[in-house]
Amino acid sequence: YAVVGVLLAFLHFRKGLPMTIKTCFYPLIGERIYGFWGDFVDSVSIVATTMGVCTSLGLGVFQINTGIKKLTGYPNWIKLSYYNEANFGEWSDRVDSLEQYYLDYPIDSTFRSGNSFRDDDGNVIIGTASKIASFVDTNDEQILIIWLITLVATVSVASGLQVGIQSLSMICLYLGMFLMMVILLMDDTWYIMNLYTQSLGYYLWDFLRISFYSAAFAQSDHAASEGEASWYMSGWTIFYWGWWIAFAPFVGIFFARISRGRTIRQFLNGTMTLPIAYNFAWMATFGGAGLKMEMAADKFGVTCDTEFSRANVCRVVERMRPSGYGGNPEVFCSTLTKLSCRGTTDMVFDVLYQYADLGPFMGVICLISLILYFITSSDSGSLVDDIVSANGIEEPPVVQRVYWAFTEGAAATALLYQGRLNYDAPDAGLRALQSASICVGLPYTFLICFMCVSLWRALQYERGELKWGESQFKHSVLDVGVTAYGAGEGTTRFFNLKGGSLDFSRFSKFMFYIVAPILPFYNVTAQLTKRTAGKSEGMLSPMTWALLKTLFAAAMFYVWFILVLVDYVDVDADAFTTFGAVIPGGQWTGTAWSAPDASQHKVSQRYGMYRRYPGEVVDGTSKTALDAQVTNEANFFPQYLQAGSAYSDSGAAIGQVGDRLGAPLHYAVIGWYLYMTFACLLMSLRNQVRTTYGLAGNIVEDFFAALFVYPTVLMQLEEMVASAPDLESKQNKIDAQVAEKSMATSPPMESQDA
């Protein structure tokens, strides 16, 4: 967030560039941001922001709805408060629609498998119907909450940043501080303070270790049955990395929008220091109270089988008290809830409701805070979408703000509505959107890496180490000769689109260099050798050395291509390769000849991922017939070992391994290594051209450019060596100027003689 925000704020407020994500790449590709690639980045940013806000909004209503039900005490709060046999007459007219919902549920779902809608006589089973009725009403409640939040968010975003969004944000902050302070004082204050200090120490102590932790010993088939959880890294760390990175355009633009007039140091302190300290305090307070309740419940025998997973417990505590209390033990009484047995949306309210009469009041404050937090998320996301889609206008039209606010609400509604069609997973649609949003985080990971380089480059320009528009290649590595469209000059027109173009010569050269990169490679190497070297290198002339380097690069490139293709050829039908030999006469042991030595052993021809035939009915074929079929096929691996099962030669009892999944990656790995060698050679060549002609960049940029877009890199280098002035004459002029200046400042010869 800080990288995106500080780069965008700097380029917008200092250089007057539009406040959109594409602006972040101006130091790298210049005016090309006003074209397809810039709009592509902005479009991805809008999609990521919209999906992220919709998912958060949708998931947030589950929490809000739980809070409302806590306050009312009923399973539902619109239509009927509850559904059962006692009031069946009030909702019996809904039976047909409820039955249709039942039939729409997946036939293999847990709910349909365990519940019938009608009995054998055709009568409605009220228990099943009541569950569906309550479930549908809950879905309606959630949709209502979404639209209430959307309406308030629309008013907020339409009223502007300073009036609506800022006011709601300050109220959220105040209520959050209130909740945290009350819990800190109502709960065991010393415990929470100690926990904060201890956790902060653990965090600082483990910062480097955890930063490099990757669960290496909990991965794949070698993971131990006990110890590290194999799911944790993907289910927690990687999941939240993708989730947070997907929010980078949203939060980064919002940070930049509110940061005018600050220095970079102030910006980083405001985004990376104070929020982290506040977050630590919040997690220690709420998390500490929850952990304390969970451990106490476990200690005093509260389990998931206990009614509501909670019990009222008075326990003896040890405290330092002055004399005069008669030695009677002191007890601390509270409601203990086994939080691990509760739903995720119940936990925060369970913690708050333990504080006796203050609990319901705290629940109301928490509910208001939740609503306002999601309102501010919605209006902030809408504002960011407005700004980006308006090409960086800081105050977009009100109509557009309303459009984006309603779009987010409508999208979240559609996803929630789909949830009523799946009793087992009412949030399945939201989870799918969340997964899609996280997938956006993958390309954004690389974009943020480029933004780091862009920030460094922008500050180099600002300090005068580089000059804007100079010390660069004439064309970008993204320029293949095709321009989808461009932007016209001026900022007064609403539509500023300019037609695209096709440079056929450049495009055809790009296509040719994809399959024949060696020709430009030799041309650049030869030209550069002529300009920078005039003497032989050992026994070889410079041109001979350039030719040998080119031939080596050609071998690396074309052998890579061949090996990758060869890897898709099917392996030998025989499942094994036999090593060793049988010595017919045996071996001399010193006293006699041994029996024939059968030292042969078999090594599998199969290495990699294969389909498994689990030994069950497949397309009408029985298990026995299937096992016999695959066992008799030479292309199938005849032995398969599953953890906990005995080793079987036939494999009939434990399944078979069949078709290969993808290429075996036997020869391709060698081929890709050779391609990396080719990329390194091209990297070295590009670095040499840059340093020779004084162009901006670094060797890391050279490597990734050569690795991913080698045709355009070669086009860059060809243009540079063909159009640059002769370095030798230029250097001679510089040497002459230096000599002339040296002579002018030297004392006369006679003075030296004297």
Secondary structure, DSSP 4 states (H G I P E B T S, - for coil): -HHHHHHHHIIIIIT---SSGGGGGHHHHGGGGSSHHHHHHHHHHHHHHHHHHHHHHHHHHHHHHHHHHHHH-SS-SSS-S--SGGGHHHHGGGHHHHHHHHHHS-TTSHHHHH--SB-TTS-B-HHHHHHHHHHHHHHHHHHHHHHHHHHHHHHHHHH-IIIIIHHHHHHHHHHHHHHHHHHHHHS-HHHHHHHHHHHHHHHHHHHHHHHT---GGGSGGG--SSSS-TTHIIIIIIHHHHHHHHTHHHHHHHHHHT-TT--HHHHHHHHHTHHHHHHHHHIIIIIHHHHHHHHHHHHTT--TTSGGGEEEEEEEE-----S-STTPPEEEEEEEE-GGGS-TTTHHHHHHTTSTTHHHHHHHHHHHHHHHHHHHHHHHHHHHHHHHHTTT-SS--HHHHHHHHHHHHHHHHHHHHHHTT-SS-TTHHHHHHHHHHHHHHHHHHHHHHHHHHHHHHHHHHHHTSS-TT-SS-SS-TT--SEEEEEE-S-SS-S--EEEEEE-HHHHHHHHHHHH-THHHHHHHHHHHHHHH--S-BTTB-HHHHHHHHHHHHHHHHHHHHHHHHHTTSPPPSSSEEEES-EETT--B-SSSBPSPEE--EEEES--S-EEEE-SS-BTTB-HHHHHHHHHH-TTSBS----TTS---SS-TTT-EEEEE-S---SSHHHHHHHHHHHHHHHHHHHHHHHHHHT----HHHHHHHHHH-HHHHHHHHHHHHHHSPPHHHHHHHHHHHHHHHHHHHSPPHHHHH-
